[in-house]
């Protein structure tokens, strides 16, 4: 098990409490409306990928947010607000098949990918051709969540970004997709059988579907206010309703997540792995092994937190921000 990162003594923005959240987000959206824009780039294969860009008045560094599976840039509005107010430029990429980016499948609720390399190539292209070109002399840091960690980590393992990126934060990294009580081998066997029977583009038989009546207690959030807002955003916009996935997406994602630990030794920048004590989506021992495999990596587990660390309630979110700000300040 990796050595635990000591909570640093740094100043961070005060997250909204449950009672403050609704009014706080009105202030957030009003402020960001003057400094943000939705932009697009043509990726390595011509695919159109969407990202949100937020410009700080006096930027001291850039933050690239790599979102998780079925997420969208607007879910990270609150985090972007805190970062911009702390003088960071922010770039939030919507991976292919997410938000306003090009989709590999016509149904907006279903995510499909032919190869996980497509995500990695999109992200690498985004860094090289968009972020670095707009960065000037500023440092750049990555803040990633779940599947976004897998994408970013593979990009870092396959490319030498040591002169461009000063550090990477992996929050709840998607290192294993097998649910509790199921091994990777069993899950992979089930997926292969599904592909033989139904084809790669068929929706995986046991994949979830979007529901506007989702149960907070079964979510990865610990903040009901944040859960409620994001569910409302999803209900109002079909581009945000991704929930299910094809056999191909699951097969490719299993292969990618399984390769993370073996490839982690090639990551040559400082990293921080953040986990939630009560994460039921990803098995924590795999995340700890991932942290241990990276040559220069700190590790921190947030007590009582679940999978979605950035939609935690006030105290846990403040702890998350404290660890991230401390990591950035020290690199």
C-alpha positions as CSV (number, residue, x, y, z in Angstrom):
1,X,0.0,0.0,0.0
2,X,1.4,3.5,-0.9
3,X,2.4,5.9,1.8
4,X,-0.5,8.3,2.6
5,X,0.0,11.9,1.6
6,X,-0.1,14.3,4.6
7,X,-2.9,16.8,4.4
8,X,-1.1,20.1,3.5
9,X,-1.6,23.5,5.2
10,X,-2.8,25.5,2.2
11,X,-5.5,28.1,1.5
12,X,-8.4,26.8,-0.6
13,X,-11.7,28.2,-1.8
14,X,-14.5,27.5,0.7
15,X,-16.9,25.0,-1.1
16,X,-20.7,25.7,-0.9
17,X,-22.5,24.0,1.9
18,X,-25.7,22.1,1.1
19,X,-27.8,25.1,2.2
20,X,-25.7,27.6,0.2
21,X,-25.4,25.4,-2.9
22,X,-28.3,26.6,-5.1
23,X,-27.6,30.3,-4.6
24,X,-23.9,29.6,-4.8
25,X,-24.3,28.0,-8.3
26,X,-26.2,31.0,-9.5
27,X,-23.2,33.2,-8.5
28,X,-20.9,30.7,-10.1
29,X,-22.7,30.6,-13.4
30,X,-23.0,34.4,-13.6
31,X,-19.3,34.8,-12.9
32,X,-18.2,32.1,-15.4
33,X,-20.4,33.4,-18.2
34,X,-18.0,36.3,-18.7
35,X,-14.8,34.2,-18.8
36,X,-15.9,30.9,-20.4
37,X,-16.6,29.6,-23.9
38,X,-17.5,26.2,-25.5
39,X,-14.9,25.4,-28.1
40,X,-14.2,22.5,-30.5
41,X,-11.2,21.0,-32.2
42,X,-10.8,18.5,-35.0
43,X,-9.0,15.5,-33.6
44,X,-6.4,13.2,-35.1
45,X,-9.0,11.5,-37.3
46,X,-11.2,14.6,-38.0
47,X,-13.6,13.8,-35.2
48,X,-15.1,17.0,-33.6
49,X,-14.3,17.1,-29.9
50,X,-15.8,19.7,-27.5
51,X,-14.2,21.4,-24.5
52,X,-15.0,24.2,-22.1
53,X,-12.4,26.9,-21.8
54,X,-12.3,29.2,-18.7
55,X,-9.9,32.2,-18.6
56,X,-8.5,33.5,-15.3
57,X,-7.8,37.3,-15.1
58,X,-4.2,36.8,-13.9
59,X,-3.4,33.1,-14.6
60,X,-0.6,31.4,-12.7
61,X,-1.1,28.0,-14.4
62,X,-3.4,25.9,-16.5
63,X,-5.6,23.0,-15.3
64,X,-6.8,20.4,-17.8
65,X,-9.9,18.5,-16.4
66,X,-10.3,15.0,-17.9
67,X,-13.9,13.9,-17.1
68,X,-15.1,10.4,-16.3
69,X,-17.5,8.0,-18.1
70,X,-20.9,9.5,-18.9
71,X,-19.9,12.8,-17.5
72,X,-20.0,16.2,-19.2
73,X,-18.1,19.5,-18.8
74,X,-21.0,21.3,-17.1
75,X,-20.8,18.8,-14.2
76,X,-17.4,20.4,-13.4
77,X,-18.7,24.0,-13.4
78,X,-18.3,24.4,-9.6
79,X,-14.7,23.0,-9.7
80,X,-13.9,25.3,-12.6
81,X,-15.2,28.3,-10.6
82,X,-13.0,27.6,-7.6
83,X,-10.0,27.1,-9.9
84,X,-10.5,30.3,-12.0
85,X,-11.1,32.3,-8.8
86,X,-7.7,30.9,-7.7
87,X,-6.1,32.2,-10.9
88,X,-6.0,29.0,-12.9
89,X,-7.0,28.8,-16.6
90,X,-9.2,25.7,-17.0
91,X,-9.7,23.4,-20.0
92,X,-12.4,20.7,-19.5
93,X,-12.5,18.2,-22.3
94,X,-15.6,16.2,-23.2
95,X,-14.3,12.8,-24.4
96,X,-15.6,11.3,-27.6
97,X,-19.2,10.2,-27.0
98,X,-19.7,12.5,-24.1
99,X,-21.5,15.9,-23.9
100,X,-21.2,17.8,-27.1
101,X,-18.4,15.8,-28.6
102,X,-18.7,13.5,-31.6
103,X,-20.4,10.2,-30.9
104,X,-19.5,6.7,-32.1
105,X,-23.1,5.7,-31.7
106,X,-26.4,7.4,-32.7
107,X,-28.2,6.9,-29.4
108,X,-27.1,9.6,-26.9
109,X,-27.6,7.3,-23.9
110,X,-25.2,4.7,-25.2
111,X,-21.4,5.1,-25.3
112,X,-19.5,3.2,-28.0
113,X,-15.8,3.1,-28.9
114,X,-14.0,0.8,-31.3
115,X,-10.7,1.2,-29.5
116,X,-9.7,2.8,-26.2
117,X,-6.7,4.2,-28.1
118,X,-9.2,6.6,-29.7
119,X,-9.7,8.3,-26.4
120,X,-6.0,8.4,-25.7
121,X,-5.2,9.8,-29.1
122,X,-7.9,12.5,-28.8
123,X,-6.5,13.5,-25.4
124,X,-2.9,13.6,-26.6
125,X,-3.9,15.6,-29.7
126,X,-5.9,18.0,-27.4
127,X,-2.8,18.6,-25.2
128,X,-0.3,19.0,-28.0
129,X,-2.5,21.1,-30.4
130,X,-4.8,23.0,-28.1
131,X,-3.7,23.3,-24.5
132,X,0.1,23.7,-25.0
133,X,-0.5,26.2,-27.9
134,X,-2.6,28.4,-25.6
135,X,-0.5,27.9,-22.5
136,X,2.5,30.2,-23.2
137,X,5.0,29.9,-20.4
138,X,2.5,28.8,-17.8
139,X,2.7,25.4,-16.1
140,X,0.0,22.8,-16.9
141,X,-1.5,20.3,-14.5
142,X,-4.0,17.5,-15.1
143,X,-7.0,16.9,-12.8
144,X,-8.7,13.7,-13.9
145,X,-11.7,11.5,-12.7
146,X,-12.4,7.8,-13.2
147,X,-12.2,6.9,-16.9
148,X,-10.6,10.3,-17.5
149,X,-7.7,9.0,-15.3
150,X,-7.3,6.0,-17.5
151,X,-7.2,8.1,-20.6
152,X,-4.7,10.6,-19.2
153,X,-2.5,8.0,-17.5
154,X,-2.1,6.0,-20.8
155,X,-1.3,9.3,-22.6
156,X,1.3,10.1,-20.1
157,X,2.8,6.6,-20.2
158,X,3.0,6.6,-24.0
159,X,4.4,10.2,-24.4
160,X,7.1,12.2,-22.7
161,X,5.2,15.3,-21.4
162,X,7.7,16.1,-18.7
163,X,8.6,19.4,-20.2
164,X,5.0,20.4,-20.6
165,X,3.0,19.0,-17.7
166,X,4.1,19.6,-14.1
167,X,1.8,17.1,-12.4
168,X,-1.3,14.9,-12.6
169,X,-4.1,14.2,-10.2
170,X,-6.0,11.0,-10.6
171,X,-9.2,11.0,-8.6
172,X,-10.9,7.6,-8.3
173,X,-9.0,6.1,-11.2
174,X,-10.7,3.5,-13.3
175,X,-8.2,0.7,-12.7
176,X,-10.7,-2.2,-12.6
177,X,-14.3,-2.4,-13.9
178,X,-15.2,-5.7,-12.3
179,X,-17.9,-5.2,-9.7
180,X,-17.6,-6.6,-6.1
181,X,-17.6,-10.4,-6.1
182,X,-16.6,-10.6,-9.8
183,X,-13.1,-11.0,-11.1
184,X,-11.7,-9.3,-14.2
185,X,-11.4,-12.7,-15.9
186,X,-15.1,-13.6,-15.3
187,X,-16.2,-10.1,-16.6
188,X,-14.0,-10.4,-19.7
189,X,-15.4,-13.8,-20.4
190,X,-19.0,-12.5,-20.2
191,X,-18.2,-9.6,-22.5
192,X,-16.4,-11.9,-25.1
193,X,-19.5,-14.2,-25.1
194,X,-21.7,-11.1,-25.6
195,X,-19.6,-10.0,-28.5
196,X,-19.8,-13.4,-30.2
197,X,-23.5,-13.6,-29.7
198,X,-24.6,-10.0,-30.4
199,X,-21.7,-8.2,-32.0
200,X,-19.4,-5.4,-30.8
201,X,-22.0,-2.6,-31.3
202,X,-24.8,-4.2,-29.4
203,X,-25.6,-2.7,-26.0
204,X,-24.2,-4.8,-23.2
205,X,-27.0,-6.9,-21.7
206,X,-26.4,-5.7,-18.1
207,X,-25.6,-2.1,-18.8
208,X,-27.6,0.5,-16.8
209,X,-30.0,3.0,-18.4
210,X,-30.6,6.7,-17.6
211,X,-33.4,7.4,-15.2
212,X,-34.5,10.9,-14.1
213,X,-35.6,9.3,-10.8
214,X,-32.2,7.9,-9.9
215,X,-31.6,7.1,-6.3
216,X,-29.2,9.3,-4.4
217,X,-28.3,6.6,-2.0
218,X,-27.1,4.4,-4.9
219,X,-25.0,7.2,-6.5
220,X,-21.3,7.9,-6.1
221,X,-22.1,11.3,-4.5
222,X,-22.2,12.4,-0.9
223,X,-23.8,15.8,-1.6
224,X,-27.5,15.6,-2.3
225,X,-27.5,19.2,-3.6
226,X,-24.9,18.4,-6.1
227,X,-26.5,15.1,-7.1
228,X,-29.9,16.9,-7.6
229,X,-28.4,19.6,-9.8
230,X,-26.5,17.1,-12.0
231,X,-29.5,14.9,-12.4
232,X,-31.6,17.9,-13.4
233,X,-29.0,18.9,-16.0
234,X,-29.1,15.3,-17.4
235,X,-32.9,15.2,-17.5
236,X,-33.0,18.4,-19.4
237,X,-30.3,17.6,-22.0
238,X,-30.2,14.2,-23.9
239,X,-26.5,14.9,-24.6
240,X,-25.9,14.4,-20.9
241,X,-27.9,11.2,-20.5
242,X,-25.1,8.7,-21.3
243,X,-25.5,5.6,-19.1
244,X,-25.4,2.4,-21.1
245,X,-22.5,1.1,-23.2
246,X,-21.8,-1.3,-26.0
247,X,-20.0,-4.6,-25.8
248,X,-17.1,-2.9,-27.6
249,X,-16.8,-0.1,-25.1
250,X,-16.8,-2.5,-22.1
251,X,-14.3,-4.8,-23.8
252,X,-11.9,-2.0,-24.8
253,X,-12.2,-0.3,-21.3
254,X,-11.5,-3.6,-19.5
255,X,-8.3,-4.0,-21.6
256,X,-7.2,-0.4,-21.0
257,X,-7.8,-0.5,-17.3
258,X,-6.0,-3.8,-16.9
259,X,-3.0,-2.4,-18.7
260,X,-2.7,0.7,-16.4
261,X,-0.6,-0.8,-13.7
262,X,1.9,-2.4,-16.1
263,X,2.3,0.9,-18.0
264,X,2.3,3.2,-15.0
265,X,6.1,2.8,-14.5
266,X,6.5,4.8,-17.7
267,X,4.8,7.9,-16.3
268,X,7.6,10.4,-15.7
269,X,5.9,13.3,-14.0
270,X,4.8,13.7,-10.3
271,X,1.3,12.3,-9.7
272,X,-1.3,12.2,-6.9
273,X,-3.9,9.4,-6.6
274,X,-7.0,10.3,-4.7
275,X,-9.5,7.7,-3.6
276,X,-12.8,7.6,-1.7
277,X,-13.0,5.3,1.4
278,X,-16.5,4.1,0.3
279,X,-16.0,3.9,-3.4
280,X,-18.1,1.0,-4.6
281,X,-17.6,1.6,-8.3
282,X,-13.8,0.8,-8.4
283,X,-12.0,-1.6,-6.1
284,X,-9.6,0.5,-3.9
285,X,-6.8,-2.1,-3.7
286,X,-6.4,-1.8,-7.5
287,X,-6.2,2.0,-7.2
288,X,-3.5,1.6,-4.5
289,X,-1.5,-0.7,-6.7
290,X,-1.7,1.8,-9.5
291,X,-0.4,4.5,-7.2
292,X,2.5,2.3,-6.1
293,X,3.4,1.5,-9.7
294,X,4.0,5.2,-10.6
295,X,7.6,6.2,-9.9
296,X,6.7,9.5,-8.3
297,X,3.2,9.4,-6.8
298,X,1.5,10.5,-3.6
299,X,-1.6,8.8,-2.4
300,X,-4.6,10.1,-0.3
301,X,-7.8,8.4,0.7
302,X,-10.7,10.7,1.6
303,X,-12.5,9.2,4.7
304,X,-16.3,8.7,4.1
305,X,-16.1,9.8,0.4
306,X,-17.6,7.7,-2.4
307,X,-16.6,7.5,-6.1
308,X,-17.5,11.0,-7.3
309,X,-15.1,13.0,-5.2
310,X,-15.9,16.3,-6.9
311,X,-19.6,16.0,-5.9
312,X,-18.9,15.3,-2.3
313,X,-20.5,17.4,0.5
314,X,-18.7,20.4,1.9
315,X,-16.2,18.9,4.3
316,X,-15.1,16.1,2.0
317,X,-14.9,18.4,-1.0
318,X,-12.8,20.9,1.0
319,X,-10.5,18.0,1.9
320,X,-10.2,17.1,-1.8
321,X,-9.4,20.7,-2.8
322,X,-6.9,21.0,0.0
323,X,-5.0,17.9,-1.2
324,X,-5.1,19.0,-4.8
325,X,-4.0,22.6,-4.1
326,X,-1.2,21.3,-1.9
327,X,0.0,19.0,-4.6
328,X,0.0,21.7,-7.2
329,X,1.8,24.2,-4.9
330,X,4.6,21.7,-4.3
331,X,5.1,20.9,-8.0
